Amino acid sequence: MGERGATCRPRRPACHAAAGGETGPWRPAFLGLAPLPLTARQPSPHAATIGYHGIRGARAAMPRISAGLLMYRTRERRIEVLLVHPGGPFWANKDEGAWSIPKGEPDEGEDLLAAAQREFKEETGCEASGPFIALAPVRQKAGKTVHAWAFCGECDPAACRSNTFKTRWPLGTGPWRSFPEVDRAAFFPLDEAARKINPGQKPLLDELRSRL
């Protein structure tokens, strides 16, 4: 699981040299971990509920894409990656296969890498900076295509803060309630991350392993 005692510090990550191919001076991956304002998404007229990373209901059948970032670091000569666990009552008792890279749907006309960086900040409270390694897009079981980039960085998972979403709970009948899009974050070694992550995203870990 994640290391709970470390702080998000603007220092040179140990994995930075392992990535290779960089030109120019290294820049800190994060500038701080100040919590973001917990802004809630408004109820949608098109669906009964708004869930993690998308709308469920009438629009769910529409083809969608997501953009996200896979942060990695080196600890004791092994690679660890940062994953987030979706918030809300539907995911509360789910663990293996439920975690994800920080990601979300881009706005119309938004550059995908810019969207990935925005979503990373919204779901962790952290700023991400490159260099970024483009990974091959993957397709999840529900049909969503995920575009992802890997980067070397450091943060304190215990200090991560996300924005919120609204849903009716109990589903479809209860009052509108707000939940965090991400209820926790953690660093995992690659083998453990492969068990925790959404199966559709596992190829991202395989590619990262092959490229480092």
N, C-alpha and C positions, 0 to 999 in steps of 0.2 A: 504494500500500500504506500501511500504518499508519505513524505517526510514532513512532519507537522511542525518542527521547531525552526526550520530555516526561514530566513526573510528574503523578500524579493530585492536583490541588490544589484546595482549596475556594475557588475564585474565581468571579467572575461570568463565565459563558461569553459569547463574542462573539455567539453566536446567540440569546441570551436576549431581546434587544430585538426581534429580527426576528420572534419567534413572536407577540408581541402578546397582548392580552387579559388580562394578568396584573393582579391587584390585590394590594396589600400588598408587603412587602419580599421581595427574592429570598433564597432559602436555598441554600447550596451543594448541588450534586448529590451529592457524595460526602464522606464523613468520613474516608476513608483507603483504603489498598489492602493491609491486612494479609492475608496468605494465609489462606484458610480451611483447617480440618483436612481432609485428603484422606480422607473417609469413603467407603467402597466400598459399593455396593448388593449385597445378598446374592443368591446364585443363586436363581432362581425355579423352583418345582416345576412350573410351567405351561409352560415354554418352554425350548428348548435354549440360548438366548442372550438376554442383555439388552443392547440396543444404545442408541445415542444417542437420547434422548428417548422411549424406549418399549421395550416388550417385543416381540420378534419370535418367532413360533412359534404355539402354539395359540390365544393371545389376540389375535393380530394382526388378525383379521377384525372384532373388536369396534369399533364407532364410537368415536372418541377426539377429544378437543379438547386444544389447547395454549393457553397464555397466555404472552405475551412482551412485551418492551420494545424499541423502536427508538430508540436514542440518536442524536442528531444534534448537530452543532456547525458553526460557520462558520470557514472558513480562506480568506483572500484573496478574500473575497466569494463563495465558493462553499460549498454545503452538503456536508458529509461525514457518513456514517453508520457506526456501529460494527457490524460483523458478526463472527461467530465461526465457526471451522471445526471440525466434529465430529472427535473423537478416535477412536482404535481403528484396527485394521488394515484394515477394510473401506474407510475413507475416506482412507487414507494417501496414495494417489496420485490423488485426485480434487480438482479445484479449481473450475473454472467450473461453476456450478449446484449446488455442494455447500455453500456457505456459508449461514448462517442468522442471523436475529436471535436473541439469547439467549431461549430459551423452554423450556417443559416442561409436563407434564401436571399439572393441579391435583389436590390431594387431595380426597377426597369431601367435599362441602359447603363447600369453600374458595372465598372470593370470588376472582373471576378476576383483578382488578387486584392483589390481595394475592399471588396465585399468581405473577403476572408479575414482581412485585418480588422475591419469594423466589427464583424461578428465575434472575433476573438476577444476584443476589448469589451463588448457588451456582455459576454458570457463569463469572463474571468476578472474584468476590471483592470487588465494589464495591457500595456502597449507592446506590440510586436514589431521588430525591425529585422531586416534581412542580414545577409543574403538568404533568399528563399530558394528551395529546391522544388521545382515543379514535379509532381507525381502524376502517374497515369490516372485519369478519371475512373471511378468505380461506380457500379450500379447496385443499389440496394434492392432487397427483395420486394419492397413496395413499389419499385419503379423509379425512385429518385436517383439522379446521377449526381455524384459528389466530386467536385473539383477540389484538389487539395495541394498544399505546398508544405514542405517540411522546413524547419529552421531550428538552429541551436539556440537555446535560451535557458533562463533560470527564473524561477518564481517560487513563492510560498503558497502551496495549494490551500492552506488553511485560511489565507487572507483573501481568497478569490471571492468576488461578488458579481452577481449577474442581474440582468433586468428581469422583468416579470411578465407573465401572461395571465389572461383571465379565462375562466371556464365555469360552466355550471357544474356544481357538485352537491349532491349526487348527479351523475351525468344526465344532462337533458332535463332534469326536474328540479334540481336544487337552485339556490341563489347563485349569482355570479360571485366568484371568489378569485383572489389573486394568489399565484404561486410563482416561485422563482423558476426561470427556465432551466437553471442548473442548481442543484441543491448541494453538490460537493464536487471537488476535483482532487485528483491524486496522480502521482507519478508511479508507473509500473514498469518493471523490466519487460522486455519484448515478449517473452514467453507467457508471462502472466497477462500482459495486455491483450494478447491474441485470444485469451479466454474471456476477457472482460468486454472487449469491443463488439459493437454490432457486427455480425458476420460479414455483412456486405462491405465493411470497411477494412477487414483483415488484410486484403491485398496491399493496402497502404503501408502496413507494418512490414510485410514481406519485401516490398520494394525498398523501403528505408533501410532494412537490414542489408540488402544486397548492394546498396550504394554507399554505405559507410565503411 
